Amino acid sequence: MSELQIRQRDRYSLREGYGPAVRWFEIASIVAYALAMASLLYAIAPRVVTKPFLALSALMLGFVAADFLSGFVHWMADTWGTPDCPVIGKALIRPFREHHVDQKEITRHDFVETNGNNCFISIVPAVCAALVPLTDPANVFTATAIFSVTLWVLLTNQFHKWSHLDDPPRSVDWLQRMGLILPRDHHAVHHSAPYTKYYCITVGWLNEPLHRLRFFQALEWLVTATTGLLPREDDIGERAAEALLGDRPPPAAAEAEPEL
């Protein structure tokens, strides 16, 4: 990894990006999220009680979908943009870049700082689900699945935070060992520089399949081929980003077997 000449921003300057405006943005996001989820739960609760199998199926689908979405958003924030971007940069990208240079900082975050961002990205889906007319089982399933996704997305950063605790509570440790929330040793794989795999941070079930499929690498190649943007340039430095990009041919070529 030292040969990549990784250059990252100073953790103190990244920390300074968490100002009062970001704090109030997170508080407002949590309030709006809570109102949207309460409205959605009020709408689906009577239907869920009468259709428990449908509800359990939707909740499980939402759990897996949240794992994928956590990975996709994590990949986006790690790979593209800078902390200087308006709103999204300070609120979403900056915490991920800070986390790469100081893994333990997340363990010092309170509830608002830990979960505010995830509440923000869940507001629109929760509001849309609350507006779905619950006139048939398909709509009930859809609304319940979206409720499940947004609920687990809310908890994603909490699970992420717990994965960085040296001595988590006994109940949390048990859930991690059972693989029901993000395990500590599993997530440690992501924190090996240059931070290019195992992005899913709800439970991590999808990390290995997505890694074997080279899913995010294929997306990076596609974005670079169409826009010319360099993945992770702001996070690890231009030279390291160019070295990684040069080492990554298109997925089909990368997986081809050598001729004998």
C-alpha positions as CSV (number, residue, x, y, z in Angstrom):
1,M,0.0,0.0,0.0
2,S,2.9,2.4,0.7
3,E,3.8,2.2,-3.0
4,L,0.5,3.9,-3.8
5,Q,1.7,7.1,-2.0
6,I,-1.7,7.7,-0.4
7,R,-2.3,11.3,0.6
8,Q,-5.3,12.0,2.8
9,R,-6.6,15.2,4.3
10,D,-5.7,16.1,7.9
11,R,-8.3,14.7,10.3
12,Y,-8.5,17.9,12.2
13,S,-9.4,20.0,9.2
14,L,-12.1,17.4,8.3
15,R,-13.4,17.6,11.8
16,E,-13.7,21.4,11.6
17,G,-16.2,20.8,8.8
18,Y,-18.8,19.7,11.4
19,G,-20.2,23.1,12.3
20,P,-23.5,24.5,13.7
21,A,-25.1,24.5,10.3
22,V,-24.5,20.8,9.7
23,R,-25.7,20.1,13.3
24,W,-29.0,21.9,12.7
25,F,-29.4,20.2,9.3
26,E,-29.1,16.8,11.1
27,I,-31.6,17.7,13.8
28,A,-34.1,18.9,11.2
29,S,-33.5,15.7,9.2
30,I,-34.2,13.5,12.3
31,V,-37.4,15.4,13.1
32,A,-38.7,15.2,9.5
33,Y,-37.8,11.5,9.3
34,A,-39.6,10.7,12.6
35,L,-42.8,12.4,11.4
36,A,-42.7,10.7,8.0
37,M,-42.1,7.3,9.6
38,A,-44.8,7.8,12.2
39,S,-47.3,8.6,9.4
40,L,-46.2,5.5,7.4
41,L,-46.4,3.2,10.4
42,Y,-49.9,4.5,11.3
43,A,-51.0,3.7,7.7
44,I,-49.5,0.2,7.4
45,A,-49.9,-1.1,11.0
46,P,-53.6,-2.3,10.6
47,R,-52.8,-4.1,7.4
48,V,-49.6,-5.7,8.8
49,V,-51.4,-7.2,11.7
50,T,-53.8,-9.0,9.4
51,K,-51.1,-10.2,7.0
52,P,-48.1,-11.3,9.1
53,F,-46.4,-13.5,6.5
54,L,-46.6,-10.7,3.9
55,A,-45.2,-8.2,6.5
56,L,-42.3,-10.5,7.5
57,S,-41.4,-11.0,3.9
58,A,-41.4,-7.3,3.3
59,L,-39.3,-6.6,6.5
60,M,-36.7,-9.2,5.4
61,L,-36.5,-7.8,1.9
62,G,-36.1,-4.3,3.4
63,F,-33.2,-5.6,5.6
64,V,-31.3,-6.9,2.6
65,A,-32.1,-3.9,0.5
66,A,-30.8,-1.6,3.3
67,D,-27.5,-3.5,3.3
68,F,-27.2,-2.9,-0.5
69,L,-28.2,0.7,-0.2
70,S,-25.7,1.3,2.7
71,G,-23.0,-0.1,0.4
72,F,-24.0,2.0,-2.6
73,V,-24.2,5.3,-0.6
74,H,-20.9,4.4,1.2
75,W,-19.2,3.7,-2.1
76,M,-20.5,7.0,-3.6
77,A,-19.3,9.1,-0.6
78,D,-15.9,7.3,-0.5
79,T,-15.3,7.5,-4.3
80,W,-16.7,10.7,-5.8
81,G,-16.9,14.3,-4.8
82,T,-15.2,16.3,-2.1
83,P,-16.1,17.6,1.4
84,D,-16.2,21.1,-0.1
85,C,-19.3,20.3,-2.1
86,P,-22.3,22.4,-1.0
87,V,-24.6,20.7,1.6
88,I,-23.9,17.1,0.5
89,G,-20.1,17.6,0.9
90,K,-20.2,18.7,4.5
91,A,-23.1,16.6,5.6
92,L,-22.4,13.3,3.8
93,I,-19.0,13.1,2.1
94,R,-17.0,14.7,4.9
95,P,-17.9,12.1,7.6
96,F,-16.8,9.2,5.4
97,R,-13.5,10.9,4.6
98,E,-12.9,11.7,8.2
99,H,-13.7,8.1,9.1
100,H,-10.9,6.8,6.9
101,V,-8.3,8.9,8.8
102,D,-9.7,8.4,12.2
103,Q,-11.8,5.3,12.6
104,K,-12.5,5.8,16.3
105,E,-14.1,9.3,15.8
106,I,-17.5,7.7,15.0
107,T,-17.4,6.1,18.5
108,R,-17.4,9.6,20.0
109,H,-20.5,10.8,18.0
110,D,-23.8,11.3,19.8
111,F,-27.1,10.1,18.4
112,V,-27.6,13.2,16.2
113,E,-24.2,13.1,14.5
114,T,-24.3,9.3,14.1
115,N,-27.8,9.1,12.5
116,G,-28.7,12.5,11.1
117,N,-27.4,11.8,7.6
118,N,-29.2,8.6,7.3
119,C,-32.4,10.2,8.4
120,F,-32.0,12.8,5.7
121,I,-31.6,10.3,2.8
122,S,-34.6,8.3,4.1
123,I,-37.2,11.2,4.3
124,V,-38.3,11.2,0.6
125,P,-38.8,7.4,0.4
126,A,-40.7,7.4,3.7
127,V,-43.0,10.2,2.6
128,C,-43.6,8.5,-0.8
129,A,-44.5,5.2,0.9
130,A,-46.9,7.0,3.2
131,L,-48.7,8.3,0.1
132,V,-49.1,4.8,-1.4
133,P,-52.8,3.9,-1.5
134,L,-53.1,0.6,0.5
135,T,-55.9,-0.8,-1.5
136,D,-54.4,-4.2,-2.4
137,P,-51.7,-6.6,-1.0
138,A,-49.1,-5.5,-3.5
139,N,-49.3,-1.9,-2.3
140,V,-49.2,-3.0,1.3
141,F,-46.1,-5.1,0.6
142,T,-44.4,-2.2,-1.1
143,A,-45.2,0.3,1.6
144,T,-44.0,-2.2,4.3
145,A,-40.8,-3.0,2.4
146,I,-40.0,0.8,2.1
147,F,-40.7,1.2,5.8
148,S,-38.3,-1.7,6.5
149,V,-35.6,-0.2,4.3
150,T,-35.8,3.2,5.9
151,L,-35.9,1.8,9.4
152,W,-32.7,-0.3,8.8
153,V,-31.1,2.6,7.0
154,L,-31.6,4.6,10.1
155,L,-29.9,1.9,12.2
156,T,-27.1,1.4,9.7
157,N,-24.7,4.0,11.2
158,Q,-25.5,2.8,14.7
159,F,-24.4,-0.7,13.6
160,H,-21.4,0.9,11.9
161,K,-20.5,2.7,15.1
162,W,-20.8,-0.4,17.2
163,S,-18.4,-2.2,14.8
164,H,-15.7,0.2,15.9
165,L,-16.1,-0.2,19.6
166,D,-13.3,-2.0,21.4
167,D,-15.7,-3.4,24.0
168,P,-19.3,-3.3,22.8
169,P,-22.2,-4.1,25.1
170,R,-22.8,-7.9,25.5
171,S,-26.0,-7.9,23.5
172,V,-24.4,-6.0,20.6
173,D,-21.4,-8.4,20.7
174,W,-23.8,-11.4,20.5
175,L,-25.6,-9.9,17.5
176,Q,-22.3,-9.2,15.8
177,R,-21.1,-12.8,16.4
178,M,-24.3,-14.1,15.0
179,G,-23.9,-12.0,11.9
180,L,-27.2,-10.2,12.5
181,I,-25.6,-6.8,12.5
182,L,-22.2,-5.6,11.1
183,P,-19.4,-7.7,12.7
184,R,-16.2,-5.9,13.8
185,D,-13.8,-8.2,12.0
186,H,-15.8,-8.2,8.8
187,H,-15.9,-4.4,8.6
188,A,-12.2,-4.2,9.3
189,V,-11.6,-5.5,5.8
190,H,-12.9,-2.2,4.4
191,H,-10.4,-0.2,6.5
192,S,-7.5,-1.7,4.7
193,A,-6.1,1.1,2.4
194,P,-7.1,2.0,-0.2
195,Y,-10.6,1.4,1.0
196,T,-12.0,-0.2,-2.2
197,K,-14.2,-3.0,-1.0
198,Y,-16.7,-4.2,1.6
199,Y,-18.8,-1.0,1.5
200,C,-22.1,-2.5,2.9
201,I,-22.4,-1.5,6.6
202,T,-25.9,-2.6,7.7
203,V,-25.1,-6.3,8.2
204,G,-22.5,-6.9,5.5
205,W,-24.1,-9.9,4.0
206,L,-23.8,-8.6,0.4
207,N,-20.1,-7.5,0.7
208,E,-18.5,-10.8,-0.5
209,P,-21.0,-11.3,-3.4
210,L,-20.6,-7.8,-4.6
211,H,-16.8,-8.0,-4.3
212,R,-16.6,-11.2,-6.3
213,L,-18.9,-9.7,-9.0
214,R,-16.6,-6.6,-9.1
215,F,-19.8,-4.6,-8.9
216,F,-18.4,-1.3,-7.6
217,Q,-15.3,-1.6,-9.8
218,A,-17.5,-2.0,-12.8
219,L,-19.4,1.1,-11.8
220,E,-16.2,3.0,-11.4
221,W,-14.9,2.0,-14.8
222,L,-18.2,3.0,-16.3
223,V,-18.3,6.4,-14.6
224,T,-14.6,7.1,-15.5
225,A,-15.1,6.0,-19.1
226,T,-18.1,8.3,-19.6
227,T,-17.1,11.3,-17.5
228,G,-13.3,11.2,-17.1
229,L,-13.6,11.6,-13.4
230,L,-11.0,9.8,-11.2
231,P,-12.3,7.6,-8.4
232,R,-11.1,8.5,-4.9
233,E,-8.9,11.3,-6.1
234,D,-9.9,13.6,-3.2
235,D,-9.7,10.8,-0.6
236,I,-6.3,9.2,-1.3
237,G,-4.6,11.7,-3.7
238,E,-4.2,11.9,-7.4
239,R,-1.2,9.6,-7.8
240,A,-2.7,6.8,-5.7
241,A,-6.0,7.2,-7.5
242,E,-4.3,7.0,-10.9
243,A,-2.3,4.0,-9.9
244,L,-5.5,2.1,-8.8
245,L,-7.3,3.1,-11.9
246,G,-4.4,1.9,-14.1
247,D,-4.5,-1.4,-12.2
248,R,-8.2,-2.0,-13.0
249,P,-9.1,-3.1,-16.5
250,P,-12.8,-3.5,-17.4
251,P,-14.4,-6.4,-15.4
252,A,-14.7,-8.7,-18.4
253,A,-11.0,-8.3,-19.2
254,A,-10.0,-8.6,-15.5
255,E,-11.8,-12.0,-15.1
256,A,-10.6,-13.5,-18.4
257,E,-8.6,-16.7,-18.0
258,P,-5.0,-16.6,-19.4
259,E,-4.4,-18.7,-22.4
260,L,-2.2,-21.8,-22.0
